[in-house]
Amino acid sequence: MTDSPKLQPAGAYLWGRLSAFGLAVAAFCCLLDQASKYWLLYDFDLAGQSPVALTPFIDLALTFNTGISYGLLQQQGPLGQAALLAFKVAAVVFLWVWLTRAPSRLTAAALGLIIGGAVGNAVDRLHWPGVMDFVLFHIDTANFSFRWYVFNLADVAIVAGVVGLLYESLWRGGAAKPPLSRL
């Protein structure tokens, strides 16, 4: 005879022992992202100065991405923008549920970074024509030219969060499994 699986209370999908920590990381990340965008746009006036060379390989260059990562799935109309926003909301809910199962502070911080970055970029869609990007990495020599996509601090947080999850799962014995992996 096999034991039936234990049912978890509904609240277990909304809050876990590291949820407060992960959400604090998310809030900090989102606020830092939004503050940097506000400062660059309204105080620094990046729109009037763009591009601005910071180093020989990093410029501040103002763009608004109406698609997703790397400019994929560009959406110009309100229906497409609403669909991308709805996708972000669904992703954040999925990540929040995953956060409730975080077994370590590293997993919680990584998920918090991803949530904060996703929310920061989603906020952009509510009041600008797309996600505000402003950091351009490039290499220009006499024989070679390379330009990476333009990104922002929210994108950096998302990438750092993914790296944290990969590190945890590959070298530290495993991050919490995503919520749907147990189906």
TIRO-2110 file (N, C-alpha, C; in Angstrom, 1 decimal):
// TIRO-2110
0.8, -1.2, 0.0, N, 1, A
0.0, 0.0, 0.0, CA, 1, A
0.9, 1.2, 0.0, C, 1, A
0.6, 2.2, -0.8, N, 2, A
1.4, 3.4, -0.9, CA, 2, A
0.7, 4.6, -0.1, C, 2, A
1.5, 5.4, 0.4, N, 3, A
1.0, 6.5, 1.1, CA, 3, A
0.5, 7.6, 0.1, C, 3, A
-0.5, 8.2, 0.5, N, 4, A
-1.0, 9.3, -0.4, CA, 4, A
-0.1, 10.5, -0.1, C, 4, A
0.1, 11.4, -1.2, N, 5, A
0.9, 12.6, -0.9, CA, 5, A
0.3, 13.5, 0.0, C, 5, A
1.1, 14.2, 0.8, N, 6, A
0.6, 15.2, 1.7, CA, 6, A
0.1, 16.4, 1.0, C, 6, A
-1.1, 16.9, 1.3, N, 7, A
-1.5, 18.1, 0.7, CA, 7, A
-1.0, 19.3, 1.6, C, 7, A
-0.6, 20.3, 0.9, N, 8, A
-0.1, 21.5, 1.6, CA, 8, A
-1.2, 22.5, 1.7, C, 8, A
-1.3, 23.2, 2.8, N, 9, A
-2.3, 24.3, 3.0, CA, 9, A
-2.1, 25.3, 1.9, C, 9, A
-3.1, 26.0, 1.5, N, 10, A
-3.1, 27.0, 0.5, CA, 10, A
-2.0, 28.1, 0.8, C, 10, A
-1.9, 28.5, 2.0, N, 11, A
-0.9, 29.5, 2.4, CA, 11, A
0.5, 29.1, 2.2, C, 11, A
0.8, 27.8, 2.1, N, 12, A
2.2, 27.4, 1.8, CA, 12, A
2.6, 27.8, 0.4, C, 12, A
1.7, 28.1, -0.5, N, 13, A
2.0, 28.5, -1.8, CA, 13, A
2.2, 30.0, -1.9, C, 13, A
1.9, 30.7, -0.8, N, 14, A
2.0, 32.2, -0.8, CA, 14, A
3.2, 32.7, 0.1, C, 14, A
3.6, 31.9, 1.0, N, 15, A
4.6, 32.4, 2.0, CA, 15, A
5.5, 31.2, 2.4, C, 15, A
6.8, 31.4, 2.5, N, 16, A
7.7, 30.4, 3.0, CA, 16, A
8.7, 31.0, 4.0, C, 16, A
9.6, 30.2, 4.5, N, 17, A
10.4, 30.8, 5.6, CA, 17, A
11.4, 31.8, 5.1, C, 17, A
11.7, 31.8, 3.8, N, 18, A
12.6, 32.8, 3.2, CA, 18, A
11.9, 33.8, 2.3, C, 18, A
10.6, 33.8, 2.3, N, 19, A
9.9, 34.7, 1.4, CA, 19, A
10.1, 36.2, 1.7, C, 19, A
10.2, 36.6, 3.0, N, 20, A
10.4, 38.0, 3.3, CA, 20, A
11.8, 38.4, 2.8, C, 20, A
12.8, 37.6, 3.0, N, 21, A
14.1, 37.9, 2.5, CA, 21, A
14.1, 38.1, 1.0, C, 21, A
13.6, 37.1, 0.3, N, 22, A
13.5, 37.2, -1.2, CA, 22, A
12.8, 38.4, -1.7, C, 22, A
11.6, 38.7, -1.0, N, 23, A
10.9, 39.9, -1.5, CA, 23, A
11.5, 41.2, -1.1, C, 23, A
12.3, 41.2, 0.0, N, 24, A
13.1, 42.4, 0.3, CA, 24, A
14.2, 42.7, -0.8, C, 24, A
14.8, 41.6, -1.3, N, 25, A
15.8, 41.7, -2.4, CA, 25, A
15.0, 42.2, -3.6, C, 25, A
13.9, 41.7, -3.9, N, 26, A
13.1, 42.1, -5.1, CA, 26, A
12.7, 43.6, -5.0, C, 26, A
12.3, 44.0, -3.8, N, 27, A
11.9, 45.4, -3.6, CA, 27, A
13.1, 46.3, -3.8, C, 27, A
14.2, 46.0, -3.2, N, 28, A
15.4, 46.8, -3.3, CA, 28, A
15.8, 46.9, -4.8, C, 28, A
15.8, 45.8, -5.5, N, 29, A
16.2, 45.7, -6.9, CA, 29, A
15.3, 46.5, -7.7, C, 29, A
14.0, 46.4, -7.5, N, 30, A
13.0, 47.2, -8.3, CA, 30, A
13.2, 48.7, -8.1, C, 30, A
13.3, 49.1, -6.8, N, 31, A
13.5, 50.5, -6.5, CA, 31, A
14.8, 51.1, -7.1, C, 31, A
15.9, 50.3, -7.0, N, 32, A
17.1, 50.8, -7.5, CA, 32, A
17.0, 50.9, -9.1, C, 32, A
16.4, 50.0, -9.7, N, 33, A
16.2, 50.1, -11.2, CA, 33, A
15.3, 51.3, -11.5, C, 33, A
14.2, 51.5, -10.9, N, 34, A
13.4, 52.6, -11.2, CA, 34, A
14.0, 53.9, -10.8, C, 34, A
14.8, 54.0, -9.7, N, 35, A
15.4, 55.3, -9.4, CA, 35, A
16.5, 55.6, -10.4, C, 35, A
17.2, 54.6, -10.9, N, 36, A
18.3, 54.9, -11.9, CA, 36, A
17.6, 55.4, -13.2, C, 36, A
16.5, 54.8, -13.6, N, 37, A
15.9, 55.2, -14.8, CA, 37, A
15.3, 56.6, -14.7, C, 37, A
14.7, 56.9, -13.5, N, 38, A
14.1, 58.3, -13.3, CA, 38, A
15.3, 59.3, -13.3, C, 38, A
16.4, 59.0, -12.6, N, 39, A
17.5, 59.9, -12.5, CA, 39, A
18.1, 60.2, -13.9, C, 39, A
18.3, 59.1, -14.7, N, 40, A
18.9, 59.3, -16.0, CA, 40, A
18.0, 60.0, -17.0, C, 40, A
16.7, 59.8, -16.9, N, 41, A
15.8, 60.5, -17.8, CA, 41, A
15.5, 61.9, -17.4, C, 41, A
15.2, 62.2, -16.1, N, 42, A
14.7, 63.5, -15.7, CA, 42, A
15.8, 64.4, -15.1, C, 42, A
16.8, 63.9, -14.4, N, 43, A
17.8, 64.7, -13.8, CA, 43, A
19.0, 64.8, -14.7, C, 43, A
19.5, 63.7, -15.2, N, 44, A
20.7, 63.7, -16.1, CA, 44, A
20.3, 64.1, -17.5, C, 44, A
19.0, 64.0, -17.9, N, 45, A
18.5, 64.3, -19.2, CA, 45, A
19.2, 63.4, -20.3, C, 45, A
19.2, 62.1, -20.1, N, 46, A
19.9, 61.2, -21.1, CA, 46, A
19.2, 61.4, -22.5, C, 46, A
18.0, 61.7, -22.5, N, 47, A
17.3, 61.8, -23.9, CA, 47, A
18.0, 62.9, -24.7, C, 47, A
18.4, 64.0, -24.0, N, 48, A
19.0, 65.1, -24.7, CA, 48, A
20.5, 64.9, -24.9, C, 48, A
21.1, 64.0, -24.3, N, 49, A
22.6, 63.8, -24.4, CA, 49, A
23.0, 62.5, -25.0, C, 49, A
22.1, 61.6, -25.2, N, 50, A
22.4, 60.2, -25.7, CA, 50, A
23.1, 60.2, -27.0, C, 50, A
24.1, 59.5, -27.2, N, 51, A
24.8, 58.6, -26.3, CA, 51, A
25.9, 59.4, -25.5, C, 51, A
26.2, 58.8, -24.3, N, 52, A
27.2, 59.4, -23.4, CA, 52, A
28.3, 58.3, -23.2, C, 52, A
29.5, 58.6, -23.6, N, 53, A
30.6, 57.6, -23.4, CA, 53, A
31.0, 57.6, -21.9, C, 53, A
31.0, 56.5, -21.2, N, 54, A
31.5, 56.3, -19.9, CA, 54, A
32.9, 55.8, -19.9, C, 54, A
33.1, 54.8, -20.7, N, 55, A
34.4, 54.2, -20.8, CA, 55, A
34.6, 54.0, -22.3, C, 55, A
35.8, 53.5, -22.8, N, 56, A
35.9, 53.2, -24.2, CA, 56, A
35.0, 52.1, -24.7, C, 56, A
34.4, 51.3, -23.7, N, 57, A
33.5, 50.2, -24.1, CA, 57, A
32.1, 50.2, -23.5, C, 57, A
31.8, 51.3, -22.8, N, 58, A
30.4, 51.4, -22.2, CA, 58, A
29.9, 52.8, -22.4, C, 58, A
28.7, 52.9, -23.1, N, 59, A
28.0, 54.1, -23.3, CA, 59, A
26.7, 54.1, -22.6, C, 59, A
26.2, 55.3, -22.3, N, 60, A
24.8, 55.4, -21.9, CA, 60, A
24.0, 55.8, -23.1, C, 60, A
23.1, 55.0, -23.5, N, 61, A
22.3, 55.2, -24.8, CA, 61, A
20.9, 54.9, -24.5, C, 61, A
20.0, 55.9, -24.6, N, 62, A
18.6, 55.7, -24.3, CA, 62, A
17.8, 55.0, -25.4, C, 62, A
17.2, 53.9, -25.1, N, 63, A
16.3, 53.2, -26.0, CA, 63, A
15.0, 52.7, -25.2, C, 63, A
14.0, 52.5, -25.9, N, 64, A
12.8, 51.9, -25.3, CA, 64, A
12.5, 50.6, -26.0, C, 64, A
12.6, 49.5, -25.3, N, 65, A
12.4, 48.2, -25.9, CA, 65, A
10.9, 47.8, -25.8, C, 65, A
10.2, 47.7, -26.9, N, 66, A
8.8, 47.3, -26.9, CA, 66, A
8.6, 45.8, -27.0, C, 66, A
9.7, 45.0, -26.9, N, 67, A
9.6, 43.6, -27.0, CA, 67, A
10.1, 43.0, -25.7, C, 67, A
10.6, 41.8, -25.8, N, 68, A
11.2, 41.1, -24.6, CA, 68, A
12.7, 41.1, -24.8, C, 68, A
13.4, 40.3, -24.1, N, 69, A
14.9, 40.3, -24.1, CA, 69, A
15.4, 40.3, -25.6, C, 69, A
16.5, 41.0, -25.7, N, 70, A
17.2, 41.1, -27.0, CA, 70, A
16.3, 41.7, -28.1, C, 70, A
15.2, 42.4, -27.7, N, 71, A
14.4, 43.1, -28.7, CA, 71, A
13.5, 42.1, -29.4, C, 71, A
13.3, 40.9, -29.0, N, 72, A
12.4, 39.9, -29.6, CA, 72, A
11.0, 40.2, -29.4, C, 72, A
10.1, 39.8, -30.3, N, 73, A
8.7, 40.0, -30.1, CA, 73, A
8.2, 41.4, -29.9, C, 73, A
8.8, 42.3, -30.8, N, 74, A
8.4, 43.7, -30.7, CA, 74, A
6.9, 43.9, -30.8, C, 74, A
6.3, 44.7, -29.9, N, 75, A
4.9, 45.0, -29.9, CA, 75, A
4.7, 46.5, -29.9, C, 75, A
4.0, 47.0, -30.9, N, 76, A
3.8, 48.4, -31.0, CA, 76, A
2.4, 48.8, -30.4, C, 76, A
1.4, 48.0, -30.5, N, 77, A
0.0, 48.3, -30.1, CA, 77, A
-0.2, 48.0, -28.7, C, 77, A
-1.3, 48.6, -28.2, N, 78, A
-1.7, 48.3, -26.8, CA, 78, A
-2.0, 46.9, -26.4, C, 78, A
-2.6, 46.1, -27.4, N, 79, A
-2.9, 44.7, -27.1, CA, 79, A
-1.6, 43.9, -26.9, C, 79, A
-0.6, 44.1, -27.8, N, 80, A
0.6, 43.4, -27.6, CA, 80, A
1.4, 43.8, -26.4, C, 80, A
1.4, 45.0, -26.0, N, 81, A
2.0, 45.5, -24.8, CA, 81, A
1.3, 44.9, -23.6, C, 81, A
0.0, 44.8, -23.6, N, 82, A
-0.8, 44.2, -22.5, CA, 82, A
-0.5, 42.7, -22.4, C, 82, A
-0.3, 42.1, -23.5, N, 83, A
0.0, 40.6, -23.5, CA, 83, A
1.4, 40.4, -22.9, C, 83, A
2.4, 41.2, -23.2, N, 84, A
3.7, 41.1, -22.6, CA, 84, A
3.6, 41.4, -21.1, C, 84, A
2.8, 42.4, -20.7, N, 85, A
2.7, 42.7, -19.3, CA, 85, A
2.0, 41.5, -18.6, C, 85, A
1.0, 40.9, -19.2, N, 86, A
0.3, 39.8, -18.5, CA, 86, A
1.3, 38.6, -18.4, C, 86, A
2.1, 38.4, -19.4, N, 87, A
3.1, 37.3, -19.3, CA, 87, A
4.1, 37.6, -18.1, C, 87, A
4.5, 38.9, -17.9, N, 88, A
5.4, 39.2, -16.8, CA, 88, A
4.7, 38.9, -15.5, C, 88, A
3.4, 39.3, -15.4, N, 89, A
2.7, 39.1, -14.1, CA, 89, A
2.6, 37.6, -13.8, C, 89, A
2.3, 36.8, -14.9, N, 90, A
2.3, 35.3, -14.7, CA, 90, A
3.6, 34.8, -14.2, C, 90, A
4.7, 35.3, -14.8, N, 91, A
6.1, 34.9, -14.5, CA, 91, A
6.4, 35.2, -13.0, C, 91, A
6.0, 36.4, -12.6, N, 92, A
6.3, 36.8, -11.2, CA, 92, A
5.5, 36.0, -10.2, C, 92, A
4.3, 35.6, -10.5, N, 93, A
3.5, 34.8, -9.7, CA, 93, A
4.2, 33.4, -9.6, C, 93, A
4.6, 32.9, -10.7, N, 94, A
5.3, 31.6, -10.7, CA, 94, A
6.5, 31.6, -9.9, C, 94, A
7.3, 32.7, -10.0, N, 95, A
8.6, 32.9, -9.3, CA, 95, A
8.3, 33.0, -7.8, C, 95, A
7.2, 33.7, -7.4, N, 96, A
6.9, 33.9, -6.0, CA, 96, A
6.5, 32.6, -5.4, C, 96, A
5.8, 31.7, -6.1, N, 97, A
5.5, 30.4, -5.6, CA, 97, A
6.7, 29.6, -5.4, C, 97, A
7.7, 29.7, -6.4, N, 98, A
9.0, 29.1, -6.3, CA, 98, A
9.7, 29.6, -5.0, C, 98, A
9.7, 30.9, -4.8, N, 99, A
10.3, 31.5, -3.7, CA, 99, A
9.8, 30.9, -2.3, C, 99, A
8.6, 30.5, -2.2, N, 100, A
8.1, 29.9, -1.0, CA, 100, A
8.7, 28.6, -0.7, C, 100, A
9.4, 28.0, -1.6, N, 101, A
10.0, 26.7, -1.4, CA, 101, A
11.6, 26.8, -1.4, C, 101, A
12.1, 28.0, -1.4, N, 102, A
13.5, 28.3, -1.4, CA, 102, A
14.2, 27.6, -0.2, C, 102, A
15.2, 26.7, -0.4, N, 103, A
15.8, 26.0, 0.7, CA, 103, A
17.0, 26.8, 1.3, C, 103, A
17.4, 27.9, 0.6, N, 104, A
18.6, 28.6, 1.1, CA, 104, A
18.4, 30.1, 0.8, C, 104, A
19.3, 30.9, 1.4, N, 105, A
19.3, 32.3, 1.2, CA, 105, A
19.7, 32.6, -0.2, C, 105, A
20.6, 31.8, -0.8, N, 106, A
21.1, 32.1, -2.1, CA, 106, A
19.9, 31.9, -3.1, C, 106, A
19.2, 30.8, -3.0, N, 107, A
18.0, 30.6, -3.9, CA, 107, A
17.0, 31.8, -3.7, C, 107, A
16.7, 32.1, -2.5, N, 108, A
15.8, 33.2, -2.2, CA, 108, A
16.3, 34.5, -2.8, C, 108, A
17.6, 34.8, -2.6, N, 109, A
18.1, 36.1, -3.2, CA, 109, A
18.1, 36.0, -4.7, C, 109, A
18.4, 34.9, -5.3, N, 110, A
18.4, 34.8, -6.8, CA, 110, A
17.0, 35.0, -7.3, C, 110, A
16.0, 34.3, -6.7, N, 111, A
14.6, 34.5, -7.1, CA, 111, A
14.2, 35.9, -6.9, C, 111, A
14.6, 36.6, -5.8, N, 112, A
14.3, 38.0, -5.5, CA, 112, A
14.8, 38.9, -6.6, C, 112, A
16.1, 38.6, -7.0, N, 113, A
16.7, 39.4, -8.1, CA, 113, A
15.8, 39.3, -9.4, C, 113, A
15.4, 38.1, -9.7, N, 114, A
14.7, 37.9, -10.9, CA, 114, A
13.3, 38.6, -10.8, C, 114, A
12.6, 38.4, -9.7, N, 115, A
11.3, 39.0, -9.4, CA, 115, A
11.5, 40.6, -9.5, C, 115, A
12.4, 41.1, -8.8, N, 116, A
12.6, 42.6, -8.8, CA, 116, A
12.9, 43.1, -10.2, C, 116, A
13.8, 42.4, -10.9, N, 117, A
14.0, 42.8, -12.3, CA, 117, A
12.8, 42.8, -13.2, C, 117, A
12.0, 41.7, -13.1, N, 118, A
10.8, 41.6, -13.9, CA, 118, A
9.8, 42.7, -13.5, C, 118, A
9.7, 42.9, -12.2, N, 119, A
8.7, 44.0, -11.8, CA, 119, A
9.2, 45.3, -12.3, C, 119, A
10.5, 45.6, -12.1, N, 120, A
11.1, 46.9, -12.6, CA, 120, A
10.8, 47.1, -14.1, C, 120, A
11.0, 46.1, -14.9, N, 121, A
10.8, 46.2, -16.3, CA, 121, A
9.3, 46.3, -16.6, C, 121, A
8.5, 45.6, -15.8, N, 122, A
7.0, 45.7, -16.0, CA, 122, A
6.5, 47.1, -15.7, C, 122, A
7.0, 47.7, -14.7, N, 123, A
6.6, 49.1, -14.3, CA, 123, A
6.9, 50.0, -15.5, C, 123, A
8.0, 49.8, -16.2, N, 124, A
8.3, 50.7, -17.4, CA, 124, A
7.1, 50.6, -18.4, C, 124, A
6.6, 49.4, -18.6, N, 125, A
5.5, 49.3, -19.6, CA, 125, A
4.3, 50.0, -19.2, C, 125, A
4.1, 50.4, -18.0, N, 126, A
2.9, 51.1, -17.5, CA, 126, A
3.0, 52.6, -17.8, C, 126, A
4.2, 53.1, -17.9, N, 127, A
4.2, 54.6, -18.1, CA, 127, A
5.1, 55.1, -19.2, C, 127, A
5.8, 54.2, -19.9, N, 128, A
6.6, 54.6, -21.0, CA, 128, A
6.3, 53.7, -22.2, C, 128, A
6.8, 54.0, -23.4, N, 129, A
6.4, 53.2, -24.6, CA, 129, A
7.0, 51.8, -24.6, C, 129, A
7.8, 51.5, -23.7, N, 130, A
8.4, 50.2, -23.6, CA, 130, A
9.4, 50.2, -22.4, C, 130, A
10.2, 49.2, -22.3, N, 131, A
11.2, 49.1, -21.2, CA, 131, A
12.4, 50.0, -21.5, C, 131, A
12.7, 50.9, -20.6, N, 132, A
13.8, 51.8, -20.8, CA, 132, A
15.1, 51.1, -20.6, C, 132, A
15.9, 51.1, -21.6, N, 133, A
17.3, 50.5, -21.5, CA, 133, A
18.3, 51.6, -21.8, C, 133, A
19.5, 51.5, -21.2, N, 134, A
20.4, 52.6, -21.3, CA, 134, A
21.9, 52.3, -21.2, C, 134, A
22.3, 51.0, -21.0, N, 135, A
23.7, 50.7, -20.9, CA, 135, A
24.0, 49.9, -22.2, C, 135, A
25.0, 50.4, -23.0, N, 136, A
25.4, 49.8, -24.2, CA, 136, A
26.9, 49.4, -24.0, C, 136, A
27.1, 48.1, -24.1, N, 137, A
28.5, 47.5, -24.1, CA, 137, A
28.9, 47.3, -25.5, C, 137, A
30.1, 47.8, -25.9, N, 138, A
30.6, 47.7, -27.3, CA, 138, A
32.1, 47.6, -27.3, C, 138, A
32.6, 47.0, -28.4, N, 139, A
34.0, 47.0, -28.6, CA, 139, A
34.2, 47.5, -30.0, C, 139, A
35.0, 48.5, -30.2, N, 140, A
35.3, 49.0, -31.5, CA, 140, A
36.8, 49.2, -31.7, C, 140, A
37.4, 48.5, -32.6, N, 141, A
38.8, 48.6, -33.0, CA, 141, A
38.8, 48.9, -34.5, C, 141, A
40.0, 49.0, -35.0, N, 142, A
40.2, 49.3, -36.4, CA, 142, A
39.7, 48.1, -37.3, C, 142, A
39.8, 46.9, -36.8, N, 143, A
39.4, 45.7, -37.6, CA, 143, A
38.2, 45.0, -37.1, C, 143, A
37.6, 45.4, -36.0, N, 144, A
36.5, 44.7, -35.4, CA, 144, A
35.5, 45.6, -34.6, C, 144, A
34.3, 45.3, -34.8, N, 145, A
33.3, 46.1, -34.1, CA, 145, A
32.2, 45.1, -33.5, C, 145, A
31.9, 45.3, -32.3, N, 146, A
30.9, 44.4, -31.6, CA, 146, A
30.0, 45.3, -30.7, C, 146, A
28.7, 45.2, -30.9, N, 147, A
27.8, 45.9, -30.0, CA, 147, A
26.8, 45.0, -29.4, C, 147, A
26.8, 44.9, -28.1, N, 148, A
25.8, 44.1, -27.3, CA, 148, A
24.5, 44.8, -27.3, C, 148, A
23.4, 44.2, -26.9, N, 149, A
22.2, 44.9, -26.8, CA, 149, A
22.2, 45.9, -25.7, C, 149, A
21.3, 46.9, -25.7, N, 150, A
21.2, 47.9, -24.7, CA, 150, A
20.4, 47.3, -23.6, C, 150, A
20.9, 47.5, -22.3, N, 151, A
20.2, 46.9, -21.2, CA, 151, A
20.1, 47.8, -20.0, C, 151, A
19.5, 47.4, -18.9, N, 152, A
19.3, 48.3, -17.7, CA, 152, A
19.6, 47.5, -16.5, C, 152, A
19.5, 48.1, -15.3, N, 153, A
19.8, 47.4, -14.1, CA, 153, A
18.9, 46.2, -13.8, C, 153, A
17.6, 46.3, -14.2, N, 154, A
16.7, 45.2, -14.0, CA, 154, A
17.2, 44.0, -14.8, C, 154, A
17.7, 44.2, -16.0, N, 155, A
18.2, 43.1, -16.8, CA, 155, A
19.4, 42.5, -16.1, C, 155, A
20.3, 43.3, -15.5, N, 156, A
21.5, 42.8, -14.8, CA, 156, A
21.0, 42.0, -13.6, C, 156, A
20.0, 42.4, -12.9, N, 157, A
19.5, 41.6, -11.7, CA, 157, A
18.9, 40.3, -12.2, C, 157, A
18.2, 40.3, -13.3, N, 158, A
17.6, 39.0, -13.8, CA, 158, A
18.8, 38.0, -14.1, C, 158, A
19.8, 38.5, -14.8, N, 159, A
20.9, 37.7, -15.2, CA, 159, A
21.6, 37.2, -14.0, C, 159, A
21.9, 38.1, -13.0, N, 160, A
22.5, 37.7, -11.8, CA, 160, A
21.7, 36.6, -11.0, C, 160, A
20.4, 36.8, -11.0, N, 161, A
19.5, 35.8, -10.4, CA, 161, A
19.6, 34.4, -11.0, C, 161, A
19.6, 34.4, -12.4, N, 162, A
19.7, 33.2, -13.1, CA, 162, A
21.1, 32.5, -12.8, C, 162, A
22.1, 33.3, -12.8, N, 163, A
23.5, 32.8, -12.5, CA, 163, A
23.5, 32.2, -11.1, C, 163, A
22.8, 32.8, -10.1, N, 164, A
22.7, 32.3, -8.7, CA, 164, A
22.0, 31.0, -8.7, C, 164, A
20.9, 30.9, -9.4, N, 165, A
20.1, 29.6, -9.5, CA, 165, A
21.0, 28.5, -10.1, C, 165, A
21.7, 28.8, -11.2, N, 166, A
22.5, 27.8, -11.8, CA, 166, A
23.7, 27.4, -10.9, C, 166, A
24.3, 28.3, -10.2, N, 167, A
25.3, 28.0, -9.3, CA, 167, A
24.8, 27.1, -8.2, C, 167, A
23.7, 27.4, -7.6, N, 168, A
23.1, 26.6, -6.5, CA, 168, A
22.7, 25.2, -7.0, C, 168, A
22.2, 25.1, -8.2, N, 169, A
21.7, 23.8, -8.7, CA, 169, A
22.9, 22.9, -9.2, C, 169, A
23.9, 23.6, -9.7, N, 170, A
25.0, 22.8, -10.2, CA, 170, A
26.2, 22.5, -9.2, C, 170, A
26.4, 23.4, -8.3, N, 171, A
27.6, 23.2, -7.5, CA, 171, A
27.3, 23.2, -6.0, C, 171, A
26.1, 23.5, -5.6, N, 172, A
25.8, 23.5, -4.1, CA, 172, A
24.7, 22.5, -3.7, C, 172, A
24.5, 21.6, -4.6, N, 173, A
23.5, 20.5, -4.2, CA, 173, A
22.1, 20.7, -4.6, C, 173, A
21.8, 21.8, -5.3, N, 174, A
20.4, 21.9, -5.8, CA, 174, A
19.6, 23.0, -5.2, C, 174, A
19.1, 23.8, -6.1, N, 175, A
18.1, 24.9, -5.7, CA, 175, A
16.8, 24.2, -5.5, C, 175, A
15.9, 25.0, -5.0, N, 176, A
14.5, 24.5, -4.9, CA, 176, A
14.0, 24.2, -6.3, C, 176, A
13.2, 23.2, -6.5, N, 177, A
12.7, 22.9, -7.8, CA, 177, A
11.5, 23.9, -8.1, C, 177, A
11.4, 24.3, -9.3, N, 178, A
10.2, 25.1, -9.6, CA, 178, A
8.9, 24.4, -9.3, C, 178, A
7.9, 25.2, -9.0, N, 179, A
6.6, 24.6, -8.6, CA, 179, A
6.0, 23.6, -9.5, C, 179, A
6.1, 23.7, -10.8, N, 180, A
5.5, 22.7, -11.7, CA, 180, A
6.4, 21.5, -11.9, C, 180, A
7.6, 21.4, -11.3, N, 181, A
8.4, 20.3, -11.6, CA, 181, A
8.0, 19.0, -10.8, C, 181, A
7.1, 19.2, -9.9, N, 182, A
6.6, 18.1, -9.1, CA, 182, A
5.3, 17.4, -9.6, C, 182, A
4.9, 17.9, -10.7, N, 183, A
3.6, 17.4, -11.3, CA, 183, A
3.9, 16.1, -12.0, C, 183, A
END
